C-alpha cells in the first residue's frame, strides 16, 4: 500500500530549469536559481536523513530507500521524496507479532518530524499489537482454565496459536513509509 510523499514537493519541482551557459560550458545561475538550489539541497538532505532514520530503527524489517528526484537549475539531481518498504506481516505467535508491531512503530516514528503517513503506519502497527495482545490474553485464559481440567497447557497453547493463525486479520505483506 502506498502512503504518500513529503509535501507533494516532487510535482512542484518537476519542471526543468535553464540557466545561462558561459563560454566554458559552466552554467551561471540567477540569484533566484541559486536560492532554489539551496532549497533543493536542504530538502535532499532532509529526505535522506528521514529515510535513514526509518531504516535504522526498522533494521531487519525494512528494505532500501527509494527516492524521487528532480533536476535543479544547476543540472544536478535532488531527492524531494522517498519511501522505505517495511514488512508488516504478523509474527508466528501473538508475542512475536506484538514485538514486531513495536519495531514497526519505532521505525515509523523514528524521523525527527514523522509525516502524517508515518503516523498512519504507526497507528496501524499499534492496532496490530492490540489484536495480538488480545489473542495472547485469550491464550493465557485458556491455559489457566485448562490446567484444572487435566489438559496440558502446551496442547492448548498450540491450539490457540493455530487459531491465531486462522483468525488474525492478514495485513498486506509490505507497504511504504514515505518521508
C-alpha positions as CSV (number, residue, x, y, z in Angstrom):
1,X,0.0,0.0,0.0
2,X,1.5,3.4,-0.9
3,X,1.2,6.1,1.6
4,X,2.3,9.4,0.0
5,X,5.2,11.7,-0.3
6,X,6.7,14.6,1.5
7,X,4.6,17.6,1.0
8,X,4.0,16.9,-2.7
9,X,7.3,18.5,-3.5
10,X,8.0,16.2,-6.4
11,X,5.3,17.8,-8.5
12,X,6.5,21.3,-7.5
13,X,10.0,20.7,-8.7
14,X,9.2,18.5,-11.8
15,X,10.0,21.4,-14.2
16,X,13.3,21.8,-15.9
17,X,15.4,24.9,-15.2
18,X,17.5,26.7,-17.6
19,X,20.5,28.9,-16.8
20,X,22.8,30.9,-18.9
21,X,25.7,28.9,-20.3
22,X,29.1,30.7,-20.2
23,X,31.9,30.0,-22.6
24,X,33.5,27.2,-20.5
25,X,30.2,25.2,-20.5
26,X,29.6,26.3,-16.9
27,X,26.0,27.4,-16.1
28,X,25.7,30.8,-14.5
29,X,22.6,30.9,-12.2
30,X,20.5,33.8,-11.4
31,X,20.0,34.8,-7.8
32,X,16.6,33.2,-7.8
33,X,18.0,29.9,-9.2
34,X,20.8,29.9,-6.7
35,X,18.2,30.2,-3.9
36,X,16.3,27.4,-5.5
37,X,19.5,25.2,-5.5
38,X,20.0,25.9,-1.8
39,X,16.4,25.0,-1.0
40,X,16.7,21.8,-3.0
41,X,20.0,20.9,-1.3
42,X,18.3,21.3,2.1
43,X,15.3,19.2,1.1
44,X,17.6,16.5,-0.3
45,X,19.5,16.3,3.0
46,X,16.2,16.2,5.0
47,X,14.7,13.5,2.8
48,X,17.8,11.3,3.1
49,X,18.0,11.8,6.9
50,X,14.3,11.0,7.2
51,X,14.6,7.7,5.3
52,X,17.8,6.7,7.0
53,X,16.0,7.1,10.4
54,X,13.3,4.7,9.2
55,X,15.9,2.2,8.0
56,X,18.0,2.4,11.2
57,X,15.0,1.9,13.5
58,X,13.5,-0.8,11.4
59,X,16.6,-2.8,10.7
60,X,15.7,-6.3,9.6
61,X,12.1,-5.2,8.7
62,X,13.0,-2.6,6.2
63,X,14.3,-2.6,2.7
64,X,16.4,0.0,0.9
65,X,15.2,3.5,0.5
66,X,13.7,4.7,-2.9
67,X,13.9,8.3,-3.8
68,X,12.1,10.7,-6.2
69,X,14.5,13.2,-7.8
70,X,14.1,16.4,-9.6
71,X,16.8,18.3,-11.6
72,X,17.7,21.6,-10.2
73,X,18.6,24.7,-12.1
74,X,22.3,23.7,-11.7
75,X,21.6,20.4,-13.6
76,X,22.0,18.2,-10.6
77,X,19.5,15.7,-9.2
78,X,18.0,16.4,-5.8
79,X,15.8,14.0,-3.7
80,X,12.4,15.6,-3.0
81,X,10.6,12.5,-1.7
82,X,11.4,9.0,-0.5
83,X,10.0,5.8,0.9
84,X,11.2,2.7,2.7
85,X,9.4,-0.6,2.4
86,X,8.6,-2.4,5.7
87,X,7.4,-5.9,6.4
88,X,4.1,-5.6,8.3
89,X,3.1,-9.3,8.3
90,X,2.2,-10.8,11.7
91,X,4.7,-13.0,13.6
92,X,4.3,-16.7,14.1
93,X,2.9,-16.2,17.6
94,X,1.0,-13.3,19.2
95,X,4.0,-12.4,21.3
96,X,6.2,-12.2,18.1
97,X,3.5,-10.1,16.5
98,X,3.5,-7.7,19.5
99,X,7.3,-7.4,19.4
100,X,7.3,-6.8,15.6
101,X,4.5,-4.2,15.9
102,X,6.6,-2.3,18.4
103,X,9.5,-2.3,16.0
104,X,7.3,-1.1,13.1
105,X,6.0,1.7,15.3
106,X,9.6,2.7,16.2
107,X,10.6,2.7,12.6
108,X,7.6,4.7,11.5
109,X,8.1,7.3,14.2
110,X,11.9,7.4,14.1
111,X,12.4,10.6,12.0
112,X,12.6,13.9,13.8
113,X,9.4,15.0,12.1
114,X,7.2,12.0,11.2
115,X,4.8,12.7,8.4
116,X,1.1,12.0,8.5
117,X,1.8,8.8,6.5
118,X,4.4,7.8,9.1
119,X,1.9,8.3,11.9
120,X,-0.7,6.3,10.0
121,X,1.8,3.4,9.7
122,X,2.5,3.6,13.5
123,X,-1.3,3.6,14.2
124,X,-1.7,0.5,12.0
125,X,1.1,-1.2,13.9
126,X,-0.5,-0.2,17.3
127,X,-3.7,-1.9,16.1
128,X,-1.8,-5.0,15.1
129,X,-0.2,-5.1,18.6
130,X,-3.6,-4.7,20.3
131,X,-5.1,-7.6,18.3
132,X,-2.1,-9.8,19.1
133,X,-2.3,-8.8,22.8
134,X,-6.0,-9.8,22.9
135,X,-5.1,-13.1,21.4
136,X,-2.3,-13.6,23.9
137,X,-4.7,-12.8,26.7
138,X,-7.2,-15.4,25.3
139,X,-4.4,-18.0,25.2
140,X,-3.4,-17.3,28.8
141,X,-7.0,-17.6,29.9
142,X,-7.4,-20.9,28.1
143,X,-4.2,-22.2,29.6
144,X,-5.3,-21.3,33.1
145,X,-8.7,-22.7,32.7
146,X,-7.5,-26.0,31.2
147,X,-4.9,-26.7,34.0
148,X,-7.8,-27.6,36.3
149,X,-9.3,-29.9,33.7
150,X,-6.3,-32.1,33.3
151,X,-5.2,-30.8,29.9
152,X,-1.7,-29.7,29.4
153,X,-1.2,-26.0,28.7
154,X,1.2,-26.9,25.9
155,X,-1.6,-28.5,23.9
156,X,-3.9,-25.6,24.5
157,X,-1.2,-23.1,23.5
158,X,-0.7,-24.9,20.3
159,X,-4.4,-24.9,19.6
160,X,-4.5,-21.2,20.4
161,X,-1.6,-20.5,18.1
162,X,-3.3,-22.4,15.3
163,X,-6.5,-20.4,16.0
164,X,-4.5,-17.2,15.9
165,X,-3.1,-18.0,12.5
166,X,-6.6,-18.6,11.2
167,X,-8.4,-15.7,12.8
168,X,-5.9,-12.8,12.8
169,X,-6.5,-10.3,10.1
170,X,-3.9,-10.6,7.4
171,X,-2.3,-7.2,6.6
172,X,-0.5,-6.7,3.3
173,X,3.0,-8.1,3.4
174,X,4.7,-4.8,2.8
175,X,3.9,-1.1,2.3
176,X,5.8,2.1,2.1
177,X,6.8,4.6,4.7
178,X,7.2,7.9,3.0
179,X,9.0,10.9,4.2
